[in-house]
Amino acid sequence: MSQAQAFDRALVGKYDFPGPRYTSYPTAPQFHEAFAMDDYRQATETSNGDPLPKPLSVYVHIPFCKSLCYYCACNKIITQKTEKAVEYLDYLKREIAMQAELFDANRRLTQLHLGGGTPTYFTNEQLAELMEALRQAFRFDTRSAHEFSVEVDPRTVTPNRIHDLRRLGFNRLSFGVQDFDPDVQAAVNRIQSESQVRGLVEAARDAGFDSVSVDLIYGLPLQTVESFDATLAKFIDIRPDRIAAYSYAHLPSLFKSQRLIRPEHMPPPERKLELLELTIQRLTAAGYVYIGMDHFALPDDELALARENGTLQRNFQGYSTHADCDLIGLGVSAIGKVADSYSQNVKELSQYYARLDAGRLPVKRGYQLSDDDRLRREVIMALMCQGRIDMAHFERRYGINFASYFAESLDQLAGHVADGLVTVENGTVTLLPQGQLMMRSVAMAFDAYLGEGQSGMFSRTV
């Protein structure tokens, strides 16, 4: 999006409705339990048999947190019983060994991401044990392009521990901050100081991390334009390499913890748009490049460079600079993508343990893509990552007439075209600067699965 792009609040409001984030296509509501272990094993065989097998990516879900953040919609377990981590790590190592047997040993693991929950719920010794199990099971890519990242709750670590994480092999950090205003922090039960975060970011730079990302959330209870402006000013001064500015999805009917937020503290819808406008203006004026969706990066960051040269990718962790990988999901609720399939582990800890005790992978459900799914996935990802769809490319690749195949989709874009968000001409669908914020609504035109009754499954698109 142009750094000087005006924010049209009326247009943003018009296209702010529930819709997928498209970290996958088809999206998770299409996953089903008919996808069984035989399907997953077949996917790994297909993946290994590719003439040019994709590199591997591993996501490890560590679900434990010591305290509850009221806004959180992640799969997590709130407990002070740290011995639970010992048991969970033992089962993780079993799953790692079982998964590794399914993939050719010569395939490089180029991406690793620890998410949660709170990955730093594990002690340094436990994280070292986890990394050693992964290193023994997979061929770690030691080249400079590898990306090993870990999510960090600033309340759980010290500057010394940041250096420990670097020594364990992580080269990217993501800090969850959300907001610096004390009233907002109290309203969501997440208290952390600016000095605490600043010290950890400085420690990450001293330790030699390649990239430091910080998360914020707009639309939280008690946020005002003035208070959030102060938070943004602090973020800008700390100057992380990347900033993810997420829109808070308040869905108390789905997430029990969100019922602890007082309804009268929630900002009205027009406030969220004001906060979004402020965020874009402040960050782009400070030199950050708008990548897409919720992501901003400094101009020399790999994410900004990938957006510029057309190599940007998108997966379950958001935007990435790496080529498409086969993703192995480890731990409760983790999602993987192998060959042309998606799979998700069981969400309950007891079931996770029971399946592994029985010598079975804990895959609960999944999805096998059809030819139409593969085509639409590639079209949607081209739009989300490159901002344009080259019709001729897809006609050559899939042997279709794009205008005929996607006639209904192109008709659905008539309103977007009329509003100056996208153009459909000269064989391309091109997202215009003013349409960057509404790219999810544009992508929805190419989604074959959206229908009645699905709006409650997704967050709002802006």
N, C-alpha and C positions, 0 to 999 in steps of 0.2 A: 504494500500500500504506500502510495506517495507520502513522503514525510510531511508535506504541507496539505494533505487531504482534509477537506472540511468534513465535519461529522454531521450528517443529516439525521437528526434525532427522530424525525417523523418516519423516514424510511427504515431506520434501524428498528423502531417500534413495530412497524408493519410486518417485518419479517422475523420478529422475535417470537417464535412458537416452538413447541417441543419437537425435537428431532435428534437423530443419531450424531455421534461425534466421528464416526467412521474411522475408528482405530482398526476396524475390520469390516469386511463386507463378504457375505451377509453379516449382520450384527448379532450380538449375543442372544436376543429373543428367538432367533431361528435355531439355536442349538437344541438338540434333542437327545433323549436317552437311548434311542435306537442305535445311535453311534456307539459301537462297543469296542472292546479291546482288539478284536480281530481287525476292525477298521483302522485302528491306530497303528497296529503292527504293519498292515498293508501300506499305510502312508509312509512309515519309516523305510520300508523296502523300496517303495517308489522313489523316495528321496535319495537313498543310497545309490540307486540304479541310474540316476541322472548322469548323462555324459560329463556334465560339469556340476557336481554336487554343490549346493549352496553352502556358504559358511554357516556355523551354528551360533545361535544366540540362546542364552539361558536366563530365565527369570526365576528368582527364588522369592517366594512369599513367606515372610516372617510375621505372623499375625498378632504378636503380643504387644500390648501397651500397658504402662503402669497407671495411666489416668485416661479419662474419657474426654475427648474433644466433642462438644455437643453437635457440631456441624458435620462430623465425619460420617461418610457413607461407605467406607471401606469395610472389607471383611476383617474384623479384628476381635481379639480376646483381651478384655481388661483384667489384669491380674497382677498382684504384688508377689505371687509365688514364683520366684525365679527358677525354682527347680523344674518348672514346666518346660523351660527352654532346653534343659538337659535332655529330657525325654524327646522333645520335638526334633532336636538336632540328630538324635540317634535314628529316628525314622526318616529324616531328610537324607541322611547318608545311605540308607537302604534304597530310597527312591532314586538317588543319584546313580547308584551302581546298576539298578535295573534299567534305567533309561539309557545309560551309556552303552549297555550291551546291544541296544537296538541300532546304534549308529556306527558307521565305519570309523575305526580308530584314527585314520589319517585326516579326518575333517577338522578344520581349525575352529576353535571357539573364539570368535572375534568380539562378541558382545556379552556382557554379564551385567545384570541389574538386580540389586536387592531392594525389595519394596515391602510395604507393610500396611497396617501395623507399624511397628518401629524396629527396623533392622538392628539398630544399636541397643535394643533390649538384650541382644546377645553380648556377652563380654568379649574382650579382645581375644581371649583364649578360645572361646567358642567360635568366633568368626574365623580365627586362624585354622581351627579344626574343619570348619565348613569349606574354606578355600582350599585346604589340602585335599579334602575329599574330591572336590571338583577338579583340582589339578591332576589327581591320580586317575580320574575317570575320563577326562577330556584332554585334547591337545590344545593347551592355551596358546593363543596367538600373542607372541611377545613383540611383534612389530609395533612401531609407533602409532599405527592407525587403530589399534585395539581400543575398545571402550568398556571399561569396567567401572560401573557406577553404583553408588549406594545412597539411599535416602536417609537423611539425618534429622532427627528432632533436636533442635539446639538445646533443649532443656536436659538432654540426656548425656551430653558429651562435654569434654574440656578441650582446650587447645592442644594439650598433649595427646589426647586421644585422636584428634584429627591427624596428627603426625603418625600415630599408630596405624590408622586406616590406610594412609599412603604406603607405609611399609608392608602392609598386607597385600598390596597390589592394585588397590583402587586408584583410578586416575581422574575420576569425576565425582563431584558431590552435588547433592540437591538438598537444600535446607528448606524445611517447611516453616514459614514464619506467619503468613496470612495477614497480620495487621499489627502495628506497634501501639495503637491507641489502648490505654489501660482499661477503659470502660468496655470497649469491644472485646478485649481479651477476657475480661471477667464474664461477659455475657456468653462466651463460648467455652469457658473453662480451659483456657490455654494462655498461661502467663509466661512471658519471656521478655527480657529487656533488649533495648537497642544495643547497649554495650556488649551484651552477651553474644548477640548475633555478629556484631562487627568484629569482635575478637576472634570468633571462629572462622569468619571469612578471611581475615588476615592470616590466621594460622594455616588455612588451606593454601593460600598463596605462598607462604613461607615453605610449606611442605612440598610444593611443586605440583599441585594438581593442575591438570590441563584445562579444566573448566569448572566453574562454580556457578550453580543455578540456585535461584531463590524463588519460592512460591509465595504468591499473595492471593487473596480472595476478595472480590468485591461483591457487595450485596449482603454482608453479614449484619447481624443485629447491631443497632445503635451507630452504624457508620453514617457519617455526614460527609458532604463534599469537603468541608474544612478539615475534618479529622483525617480523611483519607489523603488529602493533599499533603498533610504533614507526614503521613506514612510514606507516600511516594517520594517526597523530598529526601527522606532518610535512606530509602532504597537506592535512589540515584547517587547519593553521596557515598554509600558503601560500594556501589558500582560492581555488582556481580557480572559475570560474562553473559548470563542469560537470566531472564525474568519470565516466569509463567504467571499470568494474571487470570485466574479462574473465576468464572461466574458461579456464585453459590446457588445450588439447586436445593431449595427448601421443600422437602417432600416428607413431612412428618408422618404421613400415612404409611410410608414404606420403611422409614428408618426411625426406630424407636428413640434413639439418642436425640434426634432433632426435636422431639416433643418437650425436651427440657429447656428449649429456647422460648422465652416469653413472646407470644404472638404480637403484643403491642410494641415490642422492640424491633420488629422486622421493618426494614425500609420499604416504602411503596415502590411499585414497578418503575415509576419515572425517576426515582432516586438511583436505581441501578444503572439506568441509561446515562444519567449525569456522571456517575462514578466511572463508567466505561469511557465516556468521552474524555473525562479528566485524565484517565490512565493513558489513553492513546496520545493525547496532546503532550502530557508531561514526559513520557518515555521517549517519544520520537523527537521532541525538542531537545532532550538530553543526549541524543545521538544513537539511541537504540533503533534497530531495524525491526519492523513488524514482519514476522516470519509467516504467520497465518494462525487461525484459531486464536489461542491464548498466548502465543509465544513471541517474545522479543529477545533480540540478541545484539551484542555490540558488533560493529561492522567487520571486525577482524576475527570474530568467532567462526568456528567451522560451520555452524548452523546457518549463519548469514551467507557465508561463502557458498554453501551447498544450494541455498535458495537462488543465489545469483547465477550459478553455473548449471542449474537444472538437475542436480543429483540428489535433491532432497527426497527423503523417504518418510513413510508414516507407518507406525505399528502400535502395539498395545501400550507402549510407553510414551506415545506421542510422536513428535517429529524426530528424525534421526538423520545422520549424515552417512550411514552405512548402506551398502547394497542390501537388497532383500535377503533375509536370512531365514533358515528354518529355526523356529523358536520353540524351545523346550520349556514348559512350565513346571516348576517344582514347588511342592507345598500345597497346603489347603487352598482351594479356590483358584489356583494358578491356571492361566490360560496359555495354551501353546498353539503354534501354527506350523504344521509339518506337511510338506508337499502341498496338495490342494485340499487340506483339511484343517479344521479347528478342533481343539479338544479342551475340556475344562475338568479339573480335579474336583472331588467332593468338597463341600464347604464346611462340613462338620469334622472336628478334630477326632471324635471317636470313630467315625467311618474311615477317616484317613488312616488311622492306626490299624483298624481291623483289616482293611484291604491289604496293607503291606504285611501284616502278620500272616495273612493267607497266601503271601507270595504273589499278589496281584498289584499291578499299577493302579493308583487311585483315580483313574479316569472315570468321571461320572456321566458326561454327555459330550456331544461334539456335533460336527457337521462336515459333510463331504460336498465340496463345491461341484456344481454342474458346469457345463460349457458356458451357459448364459451367466452364471455367477462369476466365472473367471473374467469374462469380457466386461461385465459391469464393474467388477472390483477394479480392474485396470483403468477403466474410464474415470471412475470416482477418484482414484488415487492420483491420476494425472491432473485432475482439476484441483485437488486439495494440495498437491505439492508443487506443480508447475504453473497453476493458474490458467491452463488452457488445455483443450482437447483437440488434437489433430485428427480429424475424421479420416483422412487418407491413411494414416498410420494404422488405424484399427481396421479399415477395410482390407489393407494388405495382410495384416496379421491374422485376421479372423475370417476373411473371405465373405464379408457382408457389404451391403449397401447401408452406410451409416444412417443416412436420412430416412430410409425406409424402416430399418431395424429399430431406430430410436425415435420414430415419428411422434409417438405419444409424449416422450420425454421432452422433445424439442417444443412441442405445443405447450407443455407446462411452463416453459421458460418465457413465454410471451410477456408475462407481467414483469419479470426481471429485466427483459430487454427494454420494455417501455419505461421502466424506472431508471434506466441507465446503469444497471448493475452488471450486465453481461452483454456481449455481442455474439450473434450467430451469423457469421458471414465468411465468405471466401474459404469455406471448408474447415472452419475452426469455431469452437466455442471458447470465448476468451473472457475471463473474469476481469472486469474493469476496476480501477482503484477504489471506487465507491462501493463496489460489491465484495471487497475482500472480507469484511466483517460478516457478510451474509453468505459465505461460501457453503455453509452447511445446507442452507435452504436450496441453493443451486444444485448441490450434489443429490439432494432428495429427489429431484426430478428423474434421476437415473436409477433409483432404488425400486426394485420390483416387489418388495415385501411390505412397504408401508400401506397401512389400511386402517379401517375403523378399529377403535379400541386400543391402539398402540401409543397414544399420546402420553399416557401416564408412565410409560416405560423409559422416557428420555427426558433429559434436561432441556431447557430452552436453548435455542440456537445462538443467541447473542448474550 
